[in-house]
Amino acid sequence: MGRRDRNNRRNNRQKSSWSNNRPEQKQQPRSYFNPETPADIAARESAIREFKARETICPACGKPIEDLSSAIADKSGAPMHFDCALGKISATESLAANQNIAYIGQGRFAVITRENPSDIKHFKIEKIIEWEDRNNPGAWRGEMAELFSKVK
């Protein structure tokens, strides 16, 4: 007798004993998600269009922010261009010849040192610059996440 035959017999035995010990009732299929109705989708798309239509001005350069998802919060929590934040940090930090400023995530920048400038994998973080307040994210960021999130 092969392995497949033994497994089939074992599975059949388990199924039959399980069904004999259980009272007869029809089980309803489980729904693990709540599908959006066409009205929900239309309302969300309308809110996204309204959010994108708002003009947000960068406090550093005075120009409009075209892509709010690539913006970073300034010290007051208002959105600003990522490049403007990087420029402000570059202006305040004095860097050596082999040092750069890099974004390391979670609203933080770092002054990094590379021994070999052509080797981008190996570096040392000299200083961490906390740019965004972790405890107080901007209201614009929460609104954007709520509108664009696919998970409800």
Disulfide bonds with the S-S distance in Angstrom:
none
